[in-house]
Amino acid sequence: AGIDDSTWMEAIFAELDADERFGDVVRAELSWPLTRSRDDYLAVLGTYSGHRLLAPETRARLFAAIGDVIDGAGGNIVLDGRTAVLTAKRR
């Protein structure tokens, strides 16, 4: 089971839907499997603030452990890719 991070989208949808300046609020989502190689995934992780704030030695150990898990699973990791769009018409 993946992590449901759609609550922020639902809050924006509710706000637009309640705003009398907008009508016909529509939400659309597209999901797909996103396959990343070990190196690509670790490169992305290296851009996250929480990881960048770790001491270099700690980050290196963490990334090595994550890389080992990915290698053990065949060298790739499959993530849940998602694109979400909200549209509304101005009244």
N, CA, C and O atoms as a GROMACS GRO file, in nm:
protein
  364
    1ALA      N    1   0.085  -0.119   0.000
    1ALA     CA    2   0.000   0.000   0.000
    1ALA      C    3   0.088   0.124   0.000
    1ALA      O    4   0.182   0.134   0.078
    2GLY      N    5   0.058   0.216  -0.086
    2GLY     CA    6   0.134   0.340  -0.095
    2GLY      C    7   0.086   0.443   0.005
    2GLY      O    8  -0.015   0.424   0.073
    3ILE      N    9   0.159   0.549   0.014
    3ILE     CA   10   0.123   0.659   0.103
    3ILE      C   11   0.027   0.750   0.027
    3ILE      O   12   0.056   0.791  -0.085
    4ASP      N   13  -0.087   0.780   0.088
    4ASP     CA   14  -0.184   0.869   0.024
    4ASP      C   15  -0.149   1.013   0.059
    4ASP      O   16  -0.174   1.060   0.170
    5ASP      N   17  -0.089   1.082  -0.038
    5ASP     CA   18  -0.050   1.221  -0.015
    5ASP      C   19  -0.143   1.317  -0.087
    5ASP      O   20  -0.103   1.428  -0.121
    6SER      N   21  -0.266   1.274  -0.111
    6SER     CA   22  -0.360   1.356  -0.189
    6SER      C   23  -0.439   1.453  -0.102
    6SER      O   24  -0.522   1.527  -0.155
    7THR      N   25  -0.417   1.455   0.028
    7THR     CA   26  -0.498   1.541   0.114
    7THR      C   27  -0.479   1.688   0.081
    7THR      O   28  -0.573   1.767   0.093
    8TRP      N   29  -0.359   1.727   0.041
    8TRP     CA   30  -0.338   1.868   0.006
    8TRP      C   31  -0.421   1.905  -0.117
    8TRP      O   32  -0.473   2.016  -0.125
    9MET      N   33  -0.434   1.812  -0.211
    9MET     CA   34  -0.513   1.838  -0.332
    9MET      C   35  -0.660   1.850  -0.295
    9MET      O   36  -0.731   1.936  -0.349
   10GLU      N   37  -0.707   1.767  -0.205
   10GLU     CA   38  -0.847   1.773  -0.165
   10GLU      C   39  -0.879   1.904  -0.095
   10GLU      O   40  -0.989   1.957  -0.111
   11ALA      N   41  -0.784   1.957  -0.018
   11ALA     CA   42  -0.806   2.085   0.049
   11ALA      C   43  -0.818   2.198  -0.053
   11ALA      O   44  -0.904   2.285  -0.039
   12ILE      N   45  -0.734   2.196  -0.155
   12ILE     CA   46  -0.742   2.300  -0.259
   12ILE      C   47  -0.871   2.285  -0.338
   12ILE      O   48  -0.936   2.385  -0.369
   13PHE      N   49  -0.909   2.161  -0.370
   13PHE     CA   50  -1.034   2.136  -0.441
   13PHE      C   51  -1.151   2.192  -0.362
   13PHE      O   52  -1.236   2.262  -0.417
   14ALA      N   53  -1.156   2.163  -0.233
   14ALA     CA   54  -1.266   2.210  -0.148
   14ALA      C   55  -1.269   2.363  -0.143
   14ALA      O   56  -1.376   2.424  -0.145
   15GLU      N   57  -1.152   2.423  -0.136
   15GLU     CA   58  -1.145   2.570  -0.131
   15GLU      C   59  -1.197   2.632  -0.261
   15GLU      O   60  -1.274   2.727  -0.258
   16LEU      N   61  -1.154   2.578  -0.374
   16LEU     CA   62  -1.203   2.630  -0.503
   16LEU      C   63  -1.353   2.605  -0.519
   16LEU      O   64  -1.427   2.692  -0.566
   17ASP      N   65  -1.396   2.487  -0.480
   17ASP     CA   66  -1.537   2.452  -0.495
   17ASP      C   67  -1.627   2.542  -0.409
   17ASP      O   68  -1.740   2.571  -0.448
   18ALA      N   69  -1.577   2.585  -0.294
   18ALA     CA   70  -1.655   2.671  -0.204
   18ALA      C   71  -1.648   2.818  -0.244
   18ALA      O   72  -1.729   2.899  -0.198
   19ASP      N   73  -1.553   2.854  -0.328
   19ASP     CA   74  -1.534   2.994  -0.368
   19ASP      C   75  -1.635   3.030  -0.475
   19ASP      O   76  -1.636   2.969  -0.582
   20GLU      N   77  -1.719   3.130  -0.448
   20GLU     CA   78  -1.823   3.166  -0.545
   20GLU      C   79  -1.767   3.227  -0.672
   20GLU      O   80  -1.841   3.243  -0.769
   21ARG      N   81  -1.641   3.262  -0.676
   21ARG     CA   82  -1.581   3.316  -0.798
   21ARG      C   83  -1.553   3.207  -0.901
   21ARG      O   84  -1.523   3.237  -1.017
   22PHE      N   85  -1.563   3.079  -0.859
   22PHE     CA   86  -1.532   2.968  -0.950
   22PHE      C   87  -1.647   2.869  -0.957
   22PHE      O   88  -1.722   2.851  -0.861
   23GLY      N   89  -1.659   2.806  -1.072
   23GLY     CA   90  -1.758   2.701  -1.091
   23GLY      C   91  -1.697   2.588  -1.170
   23GLY      O   92  -1.585   2.599  -1.220
   24ASP      N   93  -1.769   2.480  -1.182
   24ASP     CA   94  -1.725   2.364  -1.259
   24ASP      C   95  -1.583   2.320  -1.221
   24ASP      O   96  -1.497   2.302  -1.307
   25VAL      N   97  -1.561   2.304  -1.092
   25VAL     CA   98  -1.430   2.259  -1.045
   25VAL      C   99  -1.417   2.110  -1.074
   25VAL      O  100  -1.504   2.030  -1.037
   26VAL      N  101  -1.308   2.073  -1.141
   26VAL     CA  102  -1.286   1.935  -1.181
   26VAL      C  103  -1.146   1.893  -1.139
   26VAL      O  104  -1.049   1.968  -1.151
   27ARG      N  105  -1.139   1.770  -1.088
   27ARG     CA  106  -1.010   1.713  -1.049
   27ARG      C  107  -0.983   1.593  -1.138
   27ARG      O  108  -1.071   1.509  -1.158
   28ALA      N  109  -0.863   1.585  -1.192
   28ALA     CA  110  -0.824   1.469  -1.273
   28ALA      C  111  -0.688   1.420  -1.226
   28ALA      O  112  -0.600   1.499  -1.194
   29GLU      N  113  -0.672   1.288  -1.222
   29GLU     CA  114  -0.546   1.228  -1.181
   29GLU      C  115  -0.508   1.119  -1.278
   29GLU      O  116  -0.593   1.045  -1.329
   30LEU      N  117  -0.379   1.109  -1.302
   30LEU     CA  118  -0.324   1.004  -1.385
   30LEU      C  119  -0.212   0.939  -1.305
   30LEU      O  120  -0.122   1.007  -1.257
   31SER      N  121  -0.219   0.808  -1.292
   31SER     CA  122  -0.116   0.734  -1.219
   31SER      C  123  -0.048   0.637  -1.314
   31SER      O  124  -0.110   0.586  -1.408
   32TRP      N  125   0.079   0.610  -1.289
   32TRP     CA  126   0.154   0.518  -1.371
   32TRP      C  127   0.272   0.466  -1.291
   32TRP      O  128   0.316   0.531  -1.196
   33PRO      N  129   0.325   0.349  -1.328
   33PRO     CA  130   0.446   0.300  -1.261
   33PRO      C  131   0.568   0.378  -1.312
   33PRO      O  132   0.585   0.395  -1.432
   34LEU      N  133   0.649   0.423  -1.222
   34LEU     CA  134   0.769   0.499  -1.256
   34LEU      C  135   0.890   0.417  -1.212
   34LEU      O  136   0.917   0.404  -1.093
   35THR      N  137   0.962   0.362  -1.308
   35THR     CA  138   1.077   0.278  -1.279
   35THR      C  139   1.204   0.362  -1.279
   35THR      O  140   1.233   0.435  -1.373
   36ARG      N  141   1.280   0.349  -1.170
   36ARG     CA  142   1.408   0.420  -1.158
   36ARG      C  143   1.519   0.320  -1.133
   36ARG      O  144   1.502   0.223  -1.059
   37SER      N  145   1.632   0.344  -1.195
   37SER     CA  146   1.749   0.262  -1.163
   37SER      C  147   1.800   0.301  -1.025
   37SER      O  148   1.762   0.405  -0.971
   38ARG      N  149   1.884   0.219  -0.969
   38ARG     CA  150   1.945   0.247  -0.838
   38ARG      C  151   2.008   0.385  -0.837
   38ARG      O  152   1.980   0.467  -0.749
   39ASP      N  153   2.094   0.411  -0.935
   39ASP     CA  154   2.167   0.538  -0.937
   39ASP      C  155   2.074   0.658  -0.956
   39ASP      O  156   2.092   0.762  -0.893
   40ASP      N  157   1.974   0.643  -1.042
   40ASP     CA  158   1.878   0.753  -1.063
   40ASP      C  159   1.799   0.781  -0.936
   40ASP      O  160   1.778   0.896  -0.900
   41TYR      N  161   1.756   0.674  -0.869
   41TYR     CA  162   1.678   0.693  -0.746
   41TYR      C  163   1.762   0.760  -0.638
   41TYR      O  164   1.715   0.851  -0.569
   42LEU      N  165   1.885   0.716  -0.622
   42LEU     CA  166   1.972   0.777  -0.521
   42LEU      C  167   2.002   0.923  -0.555
   42LEU      O  168   2.016   1.006  -0.465
   43ALA      N  169   2.012   0.954  -0.683
   43ALA     CA  170   2.034   1.093  -0.723
   43ALA      C  171   1.915   1.180  -0.684
   43ALA      O  172   1.933   1.293  -0.638
   44VAL      N  173   1.795   1.128  -0.703
   44VAL     CA  174   1.675   1.203  -0.664
   44VAL      C  175   1.671   1.220  -0.512
   44VAL      O  176   1.643   1.329  -0.462
   45LEU      N  177   1.698   1.112  -0.439
   45LEU     CA  178   1.698   1.122  -0.293
   45LEU      C  179   1.796   1.228  -0.244
   45LEU      O  180   1.772   1.295  -0.143
   46GLY      N  181   1.905   1.244  -0.316
   46GLY     CA  182   2.006   1.343  -0.278
   46GLY      C  183   1.959   1.486  -0.290
   46GLY      O  184   2.026   1.578  -0.242
   47THR      N  185   1.844   1.508  -0.354
   47THR     CA  186   1.791   1.644  -0.368
   47THR      C  187   1.694   1.680  -0.256
   47THR      O  188   1.658   1.797  -0.242
   48TYR      N  189   1.651   1.582  -0.177
   48TYR     CA  190   1.554   1.608  -0.071
   48TYR      C  191   1.621   1.675   0.048
   48TYR      O  192   1.727   1.633   0.092
   49SER      N  193   1.558   1.780   0.098
   49SER     CA  194   1.616   1.858   0.206
   49SER      C  195   1.653   1.774   0.327
   49SER      O  196   1.760   1.791   0.384
   50GLY      N  197   1.564   1.683   0.366
   50GLY     CA  198   1.593   1.600   0.482
   50GLY      C  199   1.719   1.518   0.467
   50GLY      O  200   1.792   1.496   0.564
   51HIS      N  201   1.745   1.472   0.345
   51HIS     CA  202   1.866   1.395   0.320
   51HIS      C  203   1.988   1.486   0.309
   51HIS      O  204   2.097   1.451   0.354
   52ARG      N  205   1.970   1.602   0.251
   52ARG     CA  206   2.083   1.695   0.236
   52ARG      C  207   2.131   1.748   0.370
   52ARG      O  208   2.248   1.784   0.386
   53LEU      N  209   2.040   1.751   0.467
   53LEU     CA  210   2.076   1.802   0.599
   53LEU      C  211   2.149   1.699   0.686
   53LEU      O  212   2.206   1.733   0.789
   54LEU      N  213   2.147   1.574   0.643
   54LEU     CA  214   2.220   1.471   0.718
   54LEU      C  215   2.370   1.495   0.708
   54LEU      O  216   2.419   1.551   0.610
   55ALA      N  217   2.441   1.452   0.810
   55ALA     CA  218   2.588   1.457   0.803
   55ALA      C  219   2.632   1.371   0.684
   55ALA      O  220   2.572   1.267   0.658
   56PRO      N  221   2.735   1.414   0.613
   56PRO     CA  222   2.777   1.340   0.493
   56PRO      C  223   2.799   1.191   0.518
   56PRO      O  224   2.762   1.108   0.434
   57GLU      N  225   2.858   1.155   0.631
   57GLU     CA  226   2.883   1.014   0.660
   57GLU      C  227   2.752   0.937   0.680
   57GLU      O  228   2.737   0.824   0.634
   58THR      N  229   2.657   1.001   0.748
   58THR     CA  230   2.527   0.939   0.772
   58THR      C  231   2.453   0.921   0.640
   58THR      O  232   2.396   0.815   0.614
   59ARG      N  233   2.454   1.024   0.558
   59ARG     CA  234   2.387   1.017   0.427
   59ARG      C  235   2.449   0.907   0.341
   59ARG      O  236   2.377   0.832   0.274
   60ALA      N  237   2.581   0.897   0.342
   60ALA     CA  238   2.650   0.795   0.262
   60ALA      C  239   2.609   0.654   0.309
   60ALA      O  240   2.585   0.567   0.225
   61ARG      N  241   2.602   0.632   0.440
   61ARG     CA  242   2.561   0.501   0.492
   61ARG      C  243   2.415   0.471   0.455
   61ARG      O  244   2.382   0.359   0.416
   62LEU      N  245   2.329   0.571   0.469
   62LEU     CA  246   2.189   0.554   0.435
   62LEU      C  247   2.173   0.518   0.287
   62LEU      O  248   2.104   0.423   0.252
   63PHE      N  249   2.238   0.595   0.201
   63PHE     CA  250   2.225   0.572   0.057
   63PHE      C  251   2.286   0.437   0.017
   63PHE      O  252   2.234   0.370  -0.072
   64ALA      N  253   2.394   0.397   0.083
   64ALA     CA  254   2.453   0.266   0.055
   64ALA      C  255   2.355   0.156   0.092
   64ALA      O  256   2.340   0.059   0.017
   65ALA      N  257   2.289   0.169   0.206
   65ALA     CA  258   2.192   0.068   0.248
   65ALA      C  259   2.073   0.064   0.153
   65ALA      O  260   2.027  -0.045   0.115
   66ILE      N  261   2.022   0.181   0.112
   66ILE     CA  262   1.911   0.185   0.017
   66ILE      C  263   1.954   0.125  -0.116
   66ILE      O  264   1.880   0.048  -0.177
   67GLY      N  265   2.074   0.160  -0.160
   67GLY     CA  266   2.127   0.104  -0.285
   67GLY      C  267   2.139  -0.048  -0.279
   67GLY      O  268   2.111  -0.116  -0.378
   68ASP      N  269   2.181  -0.100  -0.165
   68ASP     CA  270   2.192  -0.246  -0.149
   68ASP      C  271   2.055  -0.313  -0.161
   68ASP      O  272   2.043  -0.419  -0.222
   69VAL      N  273   1.953  -0.252  -0.102
   69VAL     CA  274   1.818  -0.308  -0.111
   69VAL      C  275   1.770  -0.308  -0.256
   69VAL      O  276   1.714  -0.406  -0.304
   70ILE      N  277   1.794  -0.197  -0.326
   70ILE     CA  278   1.753  -0.189  -0.467
   70ILE      C  279   1.829  -0.290  -0.551
   70ILE      O  280   1.770  -0.357  -0.636
   71ASP      N  281   1.959  -0.303  -0.527
   71ASP     CA  282   2.038  -0.403  -0.599
   71ASP      C  283   1.984  -0.544  -0.574
   71ASP      O  284   1.977  -0.625  -0.666
   72GLY      N  285   1.946  -0.571  -0.449
   72GLY     CA  286   1.894  -0.702  -0.414
   72GLY      C  287   1.759  -0.732  -0.477
   72GLY      O  288   1.719  -0.847  -0.488
   73ALA      N  289   1.690  -0.626  -0.519
   73ALA     CA  290   1.558  -0.642  -0.584
   73ALA      C  291   1.569  -0.636  -0.736
   73ALA      O  292   1.468  -0.625  -0.805
   74GLY      N  293   1.692  -0.644  -0.788
   74GLY     CA  294   1.709  -0.648  -0.934
   74GLY      C  295   1.766  -0.522  -0.994
   74GLY      O  296   1.785  -0.515  -1.115
   75GLY      N  297   1.796  -0.420  -0.912
   75GLY     CA  298   1.863  -0.301  -0.962
   75GLY      C  299   1.773  -0.185  -0.997
   75GLY      O  300   1.821  -0.078  -1.034
   76ASN      N  301   1.641  -0.205  -0.986
   76ASN     CA  302   1.546  -0.098  -1.013
   76ASN      C  303   1.444  -0.090  -0.902
   76ASN      O  304   1.422  -0.186  -0.828
   77ILE      N  305   1.383   0.026  -0.890
   77ILE     CA  306   1.273   0.045  -0.796
   77ILE      C  307   1.155   0.101  -0.875
   77ILE      O  308   1.173   0.189  -0.960
   78VAL      N  309   1.036   0.050  -0.846
   78VAL     CA  310   0.916   0.097  -0.915
   78VAL      C  311   0.835   0.182  -0.818
   78VAL      O  312   0.793   0.134  -0.712
   79LEU      N  313   0.815   0.307  -0.854
   79LEU     CA  314   0.741   0.402  -0.772
   79LEU      C  315   0.605   0.428  -0.834
   79LEU      O  316   0.581   0.395  -0.951
   80ASP      N  317   0.516   0.486  -0.756
   80ASP     CA  318   0.386   0.526  -0.808
   80ASP      C  319   0.396   0.669  -0.859
   80ASP      O  320   0.399   0.763  -0.780
   81GLY      N  321   0.401   0.685  -0.992
   81GLY     CA  322   0.401   0.819  -1.050
   81GLY      C  323   0.260   0.873  -1.052
   81GLY      O  324   0.164   0.797  -1.071
   82ARG      N  325   0.246   1.002  -1.032
   82ARG     CA  326   0.111   1.060  -1.031
   82ARG      C  327   0.117   1.205  -1.077
   82ARG      O  328   0.204   1.282  -1.037
   83THR      N  329   0.022   1.238  -1.162
   83THR     CA  330   0.001   1.377  -1.202
   83THR      C  331  -0.143   1.412  -1.167
   83THR      O  332  -0.235   1.337  -1.199
   84ALA      N  333  -0.161   1.525  -1.102
   84ALA     CA  334  -0.296   1.568  -1.064
   84ALA      C  335  -0.318   1.709  -1.117
   84ALA      O  336  -0.228   1.794  -1.114
   85VAL      N  337  -0.439   1.733  -1.164
   85VAL     CA  338  -0.476   1.863  -1.220
   85VAL      C  339  -0.611   1.905  -1.164
   85VAL      O  340  -0.703   1.824  -1.154
   86LEU      N  341  -0.621   2.032  -1.128
   86LEU     CA  342  -0.749   2.092  -1.091
   86LEU      C  343  -0.779   2.201  -1.191
   86LEU      O  344  -0.693   2.283  -1.224
   87THR      N  345  -0.901   2.202  -1.239
   87THR     CA  346  -0.944   2.310  -1.329
   87THR      C  347  -1.073   2.369  -1.274
   87THR      O  348  -1.150   2.301  -1.207
   88ALA      N  349  -1.094   2.497  -1.302
   88ALA     CA  350  -1.216   2.564  -1.260
   88ALA      C  351  -1.245   2.677  -1.358
   88ALA      O  352  -1.153   2.735  -1.416
   89LYS      N  353  -1.372   2.708  -1.375
   89LYS     CA  354  -1.411   2.820  -1.460
   89LYS      C  355  -1.440   2.940  -1.372
   89LYS      O  356  -1.507   2.930  -1.268
   90ARG      N  357  -1.389   3.054  -1.415
   90ARG     CA  358  -1.417   3.177  -1.343
   90ARG      C  359  -1.560   3.219  -1.374
   90ARG      O  360  -1.601   3.219  -1.490
   91ARG      N  361  -1.635   3.254  -1.272
   91ARG     CA  362  -1.774   3.297  -1.292
   91ARG      C  363  -1.781   3.444  -1.327
   91ARG      O  364  -1.890   3.497  -1.347
   0.00000   0.00000   0.00000
